[in-house]
Amino acid sequence: MEILTSPGAMRAWSREQRVLGKKIALVPTMGFFHQGHLSLMRMAARHGDAVVVSLFVNPIQFGPNEDLDRYPRSFTKDCELAGQEGVAVVFAPEAADMYPAGFQTTVSVEQLSRSLCGADRPGHFNGVTTVVSKLFHLVQPDMAVFGQKDFQQLSIIRRMVRDLDMGIEILAHPIVREPDGLAMSSRNVYLNEQQRRSALSLSGGIALARSLYTDGLLDTAVLKEKVREHILSYPGTAVDYISFVDRSSLEPVDRADQETLLALAVSIDGRVRLIDNGLLVGTG
Ligand code: PAF
């Protein structure tokens, strides 16, 4: 496995692969790999001939009071794990190379970026779409894999690719969960034992909404209250949002149906912000 840090070297590698007729599959990440990331790599390997994993903690998608400085990092271990998955290249650029002095261009998917996490984290999705566009230009992948845990991010990337005719296939990987239901996330490492228990309020809230929906409760205002009560019954939890939205438009819906997605963001002890989501008819 090669580790490339220079954008120019990355571009040159990709050009060679394309001349050889290889299909490149990209997995964009911020590192600190867990089973969820490894599953994305496996999916990429099933679809492409050569897998590139980008590993870059993107400063422009963090707000001023967010966790950029303490975001968990484990570069050596990550490279080992990626190597074991048969990844061809880990692309780990420096921030100064991605955003040299004078950098001033932003890619923005206006409407889809405003709601849900976009409302709580202004500028976050512009940071994501800008870095992902840059990665797409540098790596020139045929396809890229994103996790459904960041459902809004996935919708925004799909929109960007369509709107800007990027010609890259976007593959979605289902949420990977711990045996007790907690969605895997690099940020789970911040949780102490008590907070880890409270983190189950998210998957529990989704399970509750599903079971109420299956029993015929379709009014999302009522469903929302039930989910809120459930989440707040765990110590230290505060709800950032509970939203029942249409899975395609991400617009809120009053009456749930099989296209309805429940999206949640919950802060625990005001320190760790977790997100989760699920279709009301789904299981993942
Ligand atoms: O999902 C993430 O880890 C990041 O938002 C991404 C897509 C790698 C962009 O920095």
Residues whose N, C-alpha, C, O or C-beta is under 5 A from the ligand:
A	BS01	PAF	P28 T29 M30 F56 N58 V128 V131
